[in-house]
């Protein structure tokens, strides 16, 4: 089902009439879900998961558990998730364990979860992650800088990207923490800023605040990606939903919106991720 509004009109609604925007997104999702193959999408979504453990007590046993969760068997076929996400200091422990090479080593870094760390500290942590084999680095923006000194935030993001780029295959995922950005215009602006500074993904939330991912902010982020790609056709930028995603119904909504705003062939582990801690079992139990 197509929306009665163009993408540009939807985005304008988000800025000028947020309540009507949410109503239109609810209607859009309702129509989209009528036309999808839920089981097929849930199977595909397993390959897009970043299985995450970010507990204060994490160490070797936690990593062994997450590695076991990264492998699954559906329809008699063995497969793997997109990535496992841990704190950067645990990379040496992860490197000693038997992680399938197809699974990306994802770390949170750069002053996670608040972004309130000196730039030197952020760059040191990211350097440590890259030197210890991180494939992807998830960093939060400093929300204070976003509101008061965006030029300084741009300096930080570009510096962090320069470290990640020391490994040409590594990816930088920038976390916006949408619930702390106050309105949809700020979410759109933060999305564009992150992409302009080299983000390979923009991500909804750290999962460490009261409100994580929500479908409306995510739509704004997807529309920002679409706008950015129109002007930068040589770039590939992904969207990562994270923070409180625990149910299959949520997965179907995010996947359906990605199909709507982009196209099926665009959806793969390089362009769409779902961060989760327990979702994989929920999906497997429902297919």
BELRA-V30098 format. One record per residue. N is the residue number from 1. SS is DSSP state (a for helix, b for strand, c for the rest). NEAR is the number of other C-alpha atoms within 10 Angstrom. D_CENTER is the distance of its C-alpha to the mean C-alpha in whole Angstrom. Layout:
BEGIN
n->[N N]
ss->[SS SS]
near->[NEAR NEAR]
d_center->[D_CENTER D_CENTER]
END
This chain:
BEGIN
n->[1 2 3 4 5 6 7 8 9 10 11 12 13 14 15 16 17 18 19 20 21 22 23 24 25 26 27 28 29 30 31 32 33 34 35 36 37 38 39 40 41 42 43 44 45 46 47 48 49 50 51 52 53 54 55 56 57 58 59 60 61 62 63 64 65 66 67 68 69 70 71 72 73 74 75 76 77 78 79 80 81 82 83 84 85 86 87 88 89 90 91 92 93 94 95 96 97 98 99 100 101 102 103 104 105 106 107 108 109 110 111 112 113 114 115 116 117 118 119 120 121 122 123 124 125 126 127 128 129 130 131 132 133 134 135 136 137 138 139 140 141 142 143 144 145 146 147 148 149 150 151 152 153 154 155 156 157 158 159 160 161 162 163 164 165 166 167 168 169 170 171 172 173 174 175 176 177 178 179 180 181 182 183 184 185 186 187 188 189 190 191 192 193 194 195 196 197 198 199 200 201 202 203 204 205 206 207 208 209 210 211 212 213 214 215 216 217 218 219 220 221 222 223 224 225 226 227 228 229 230 231 232 233 234 235 236 237 238 239 240 241 242 243 244 245 246 247 248 249 250 251 252 253 254 255 256 257 258 259 260 261 262 263 264 265 266 267 268 269 270 271 272 273 274 275 276 277 278 279 280 281 282 283 284 285 286 287]
ss->[c c c c c c a a a a a a a a a a c a a a a a a a a a a a a a a a a a c c c a a a a a a a a a c c b b b b c c c c c c c a a a a a a a a a a c b b b b c c b b b b c c b b b b b a a a a a a a a a c c c c c c c b b b b b b c c c c c c c c c a a a a a a a a a a a a a c c c c b b b b b c c a a a a a a c a a a a a a a a a a a a a a a c c c c c c b b b b b c c a a a c c c a a a a a a a a a a a a a c c c c b b b c c c c c c c c c c c a a a a a a a a a a a a a a a a a c c c c c c b b b b c c c c c c a a a a a a a a a a a a a a c c a a a c c c c c b b b b b c c a a a a a a c c c]
near->[13 10 15 11 12 10 16 11 12 23 21 15 18 24 16 13 12 17 10 13 19 18 11 19 18 15 14 19 20 14 15 20 17 10 10 14 10 19 15 10 16 21 16 15 24 26 21 23 27 29 24 24 20 16 10 7 9 13 16 14 10 15 22 15 11 20 21 12 18 23 15 17 10 11 7 7 7 9 14 20 25 26 29 26 26 26 21 24 16 16 22 12 12 22 13 9 13 10 20 14 8 11 18 20 25 28 28 26 27 31 20 20 21 17 19 17 14 12 18 13 14 21 22 15 19 26 19 17 27 21 14 16 18 24 20 26 27 26 28 25 24 25 20 15 16 19 12 10 12 16 12 13 22 18 13 22 26 17 18 28 23 16 19 24 15 12 15 8 9 21 21 24 27 31 28 25 27 26 18 15 19 9 14 24 17 18 23 24 16 26 27 19 18 23 24 15 19 22 26 24 27 31 30 29 26 27 19 14 14 8 15 19 22 19 18 18 21 24 23 23 26 23 21 21 24 16 14 18 15 11 9 13 8 7 12 16 20 21 24 27 27 25 23 21 20 18 13 21 13 14 20 21 17 21 23 23 20 21 16 16 14 15 10 12 7 14 19 15 20 16 17 24 27 27 28 21 21 15 21 22 13 12 19 16 9 11 14]
d_center->[26 25 25 28 26 25 21 23 25 22 20 24 24 21 23 26 26 23 25 26 22 21 24 24 20 21 24 22 20 23 25 22 22 25 25 23 23 21 22 21 18 17 19 16 13 15 14 10 10 9 12 12 15 15 19 22 24 22 24 25 25 22 21 23 22 18 20 22 19 17 20 21 24 24 27 29 26 25 21 18 14 12 11 13 11 14 16 17 21 21 20 24 24 21 23 26 25 25 21 21 21 18 16 14 14 11 12 12 14 16 17 14 14 16 16 20 21 24 22 25 23 20 21 23 20 18 21 22 18 19 23 22 20 16 14 11 11 8 11 11 13 17 17 21 21 19 22 25 24 22 24 23 19 20 22 19 16 19 20 17 16 20 20 17 19 22 20 20 18 15 12 10 7 8 7 10 11 12 15 16 16 19 19 17 19 18 14 15 17 14 12 15 16 13 13 17 16 15 11 10 6 6 4 6 8 9 11 14 15 17 15 11 9 12 13 15 13 10 13 14 11 11 15 14 13 16 18 17 17 21 22 20 21 21 17 14 11 8 5 2 4 6 9 12 12 15 17 17 18 14 13 16 15 11 13 16 14 13 16 18 16 16 18 18 18 15 13 13 11 11 9 7 5 6 7 10 14 16 15 16 20 19 18 21 24 23 24]
END
